[in-house]
Each structure stands twice: as structure tokens, then as C-alpha cells.
Amino acid sequence: MKKVLIVDDAAFMRLAIRKILEDNGFEVVGEAANGIEGIQKYKELEPDIVTMDITMPDMTGIDALKVIRSLNPNANVVMLSAMGQEVMVQEAIKYGAKSFIVKPIKEEHLVKTLSRIVNG
């Protein structure tokens, strides 16, 4: 079972993502409410994949992505954001995000994207 870390400042969004993933055979090993917590949990839990919100307090998802990729250049991070802005997508991909999903999240799209990334 693939281990997932969910990083999002909205508790309801973490819960929704957790339900989708657990219903589809993923193991959610942790959650974090901001980029700083996300980095700590990444080091501690060593997940196979991270879902990362972009807009969060204390540290943005893009900044957390940079740190996680510096810790592990092979880290699988999928960015999630309500802002489907082209600049954000380009920046996330530039810093090593494996994919970018715009909220509201569609279950089938999230599952397919994560499955494709973790299964190569």
C-alpha cells in the first residue's frame, strides 16, 4: 500500500482527501496544516507521495516543495490549489512537483494521478 502525507491548511480538505485516498487503497500516514509541519512529517514518515496545498500560512506549498526536494530529489509531490493560475503551475513544476491538481478535487482524477506517479 502506498503511503501518503496530506499537507493542507484546511482541515475539511485534509479529511476529504484522506477519505478519497483510503477508499482507493492508499494509506494516509500523516497530515500537516502548513509547509513547516509538512517538512517535519515528511522527514519523520518518509511517505511515497505528498499532496501539497500551495496557499498556506507560515510556509507556502512551493517553499515546502523546494525543501522536500532538497532533502530527497526523488520525492513525489503533487500540488493542489484552488488557484489554477498558470504561474503557480509553472513554478510548482519548475521546482519538481510531479503534477498539479486544481481544487475542487475530482476523486477519479486524484486517484489516477497519484496511482500513475507512485506506480511509475
C-alpha positions as CSV (number, residue, x, y, z in Angstrom):
1,M,0.0,0.0,0.0
2,K,1.4,3.4,-1.0
3,K,1.9,5.8,1.9
4,V,0.6,9.4,1.5
5,L,1.2,12.6,3.5
6,I,-1.5,15.3,3.1
7,V,-0.4,18.9,3.6
8,D,-3.3,21.4,3.6
9,D,-4.2,24.2,6.0
10,A,-8.0,23.4,5.7
11,A,-9.0,20.6,8.0
12,F,-12.1,19.8,5.9
13,M,-9.8,19.4,2.8
14,R,-7.4,17.1,4.6
15,L,-10.4,15.0,5.7
16,A,-11.9,14.9,2.1
17,I,-8.5,13.9,0.6
18,R,-8.0,11.3,3.3
19,K,-11.4,9.7,2.6
20,I,-10.8,9.6,-1.2
21,L,-7.4,8.1,-0.8
22,E,-8.3,5.5,1.9
23,D,-11.3,4.5,-0.2
24,N,-9.0,3.8,-3.1
25,G,-6.3,1.7,-1.4
26,F,-3.8,4.4,-0.3
27,E,-2.5,4.6,3.3
28,V,-2.6,8.1,4.7
29,V,0.4,8.1,7.1
30,G,0.1,11.7,8.2
31,E,-1.4,15.2,7.9
32,A,0.1,18.6,8.2
33,A,-1.6,22.1,8.3
34,N,1.3,24.1,6.8
35,G,4.6,23.8,4.9
36,I,6.7,23.7,8.1
37,E,4.7,20.8,9.6
38,G,4.7,19.1,6.2
39,I,8.5,19.1,6.0
40,Q,8.8,17.7,9.6
41,K,6.3,15.0,8.8
42,Y,8.0,14.2,5.5
43,K,11.3,13.6,7.3
44,E,9.6,11.6,10.1
45,L,7.2,9.4,8.0
46,E,9.0,9.0,4.6
47,P,5.8,8.8,2.6
48,D,5.7,7.6,-1.0
49,I,3.8,10.7,-2.1
50,V,2.8,14.1,-0.7
51,T,-0.3,16.1,-1.6
52,M,0.6,19.7,-1.0
53,D,-1.6,22.7,-1.0
54,I,0.0,25.9,-2.3
55,T,-1.5,28.7,-0.3
56,M,-0.9,28.1,3.4
57,P,0.1,30.2,6.5
58,D,3.7,30.1,7.8
59,M,5.2,28.5,4.7
60,T,3.7,28.1,1.2
61,G,3.5,24.8,-0.5
62,I,6.0,25.9,-3.1
63,D,8.6,26.7,-0.4
64,A,7.9,23.4,1.3
65,L,8.2,21.6,-2.1
66,K,11.7,23.2,-2.5
67,V,12.8,21.9,0.9
68,I,11.4,18.4,0.5
69,R,13.0,18.1,-3.0
70,S,16.4,19.3,-1.5
71,L,16.0,16.5,1.2
72,N,15.1,13.9,-1.4
73,P,15.4,14.8,-5.1
74,N,13.2,11.8,-6.0
75,A,10.3,13.0,-3.7
76,N,6.8,12.6,-5.2
77,V,4.9,15.8,-4.5
78,V,1.6,16.7,-6.1
79,M,0.5,20.3,-5.7
80,L,-3.2,21.1,-5.0
81,S,-4.6,24.5,-5.2
82,A,-7.8,26.4,-5.8
83,M,-5.8,28.9,-7.8
84,G,-5.4,27.4,-11.2
85,Q,-3.0,30.2,-12.2
86,E,-0.6,29.3,-14.9
87,V,2.3,31.0,-13.0
88,M,1.7,28.8,-9.9
89,V,1.6,25.6,-12.1
90,Q,4.8,26.6,-13.9
91,E,6.6,27.4,-10.6
92,A,5.5,24.1,-9.0
93,I,6.7,22.1,-12.0
94,K,9.9,24.0,-12.1
95,Y,10.7,23.1,-8.5
96,G,10.0,19.4,-9.1
97,A,6.3,18.8,-8.5
98,K,5.2,15.7,-10.3
99,S,1.7,17.0,-11.1
100,F,-0.7,19.8,-10.3
101,I,-4.4,19.4,-9.4
102,V,-6.9,22.2,-9.3
103,K,-9.5,22.3,-6.5
104,P,-12.3,21.3,-6.2
105,I,-10.7,17.9,-6.4
106,K,-12.4,15.2,-8.5
107,E,-11.9,11.8,-6.9
108,E,-11.2,9.9,-10.1
109,H,-8.6,12.5,-11.2
110,L,-6.8,12.5,-7.8
111,V,-6.6,8.7,-7.7
112,K,-5.5,8.3,-11.3
113,T,-2.8,11.0,-10.9
114,L,-1.4,9.6,-7.6
115,S,-1.5,6.0,-8.9
116,R,0.4,7.0,-12.1
117,I,3.1,8.7,-10.1
118,V,3.7,6.0,-7.5
119,N,3.5,3.1,-9.9
120,G,5.9,4.8,-12.4
